[in-house]
Amino acid sequence: MIASIKRTYHDFPQAFWTVMLGLFVDNIGGSLLFPFLALYVTQKFGVSLIDIGWIQVVSTMVNVVGTSIGGALADR
């Protein structure tokens, strides 16, 4: 098991792992920040939590579609 993990690690260049670490930190940060941002928007602007939930759903859907299209374009 450990040998397989080491082999996988060495199969990819260091730049790949740097980008993956950056993406990981970015996603964790966004996940930790969103609940506080939602609370701030509800208190500051009077937006309901249901509306915040819909904004999150639309954002996720746009992200999935954009990532799919962007990935296909990058591969070409």
N, C-alpha and C positions, 0 to 999 in steps of 0.2 A: 504494500500500500504506500509506504513512505517512498519507496523507489519510484513508483509510478508518479507520485506528486512531484518529486525532484526532476524526473524526466520531462514532465509537462512544463515545469517552470523553466527548464533550460531550452525547451523547444522554441520559446518565444523570446524576442529581443527585449532588452532592458527598457526601451522606450514604451513598449506595449504595457509592461507592468506598471510603469510610471503613470501612464494614461488611465489604466484600470484603477489604480489607487486614488487618483484624482477624482474619477467618476464616483467611486465608492464614498469618498469623503463628501463630495457634493450632494449625493443622494441622501446620505445620512443627515447632513446639515439641513437640507430642505425638508426632510421628514420631521425633524425636531423643531424646525421653525414654524411650519404651517399651523399647528394648533394655536400658537401664540399670535400669529398674524390673523387668524380667524377671530380670536377673541378681541383683538384690537379693532378690527373692522366693524364687528358687531357693536362695540361700545362707542367708537368714535363716529361712525356714520349711520348707526341704527339699522344695519342690514341684518336680516334674520339668519339664523344658523342654517335654515333650509336653503336659502339663497347661496350661502357660502358653500354648502354641500354641492349644489348644482354647478357652481363655478369650478369646484374641484373635479367633478365628473367631466365637464366639458374640457377642462384643461388636460385631463388624462387622455380623453379620446383624441384630442388634437395632437397630443404628444405621440400617441401610438401611430396615428396616420402619418404625421410628419416624419417620424423615425423610419417608418416603412418606406416612404417615398424617398427620403434622403439617403437611406441605405442602398436602395436600388440605383439611385443616380450616382452615388459614390462608387458603386461596383462597376458601372459602365465607364 
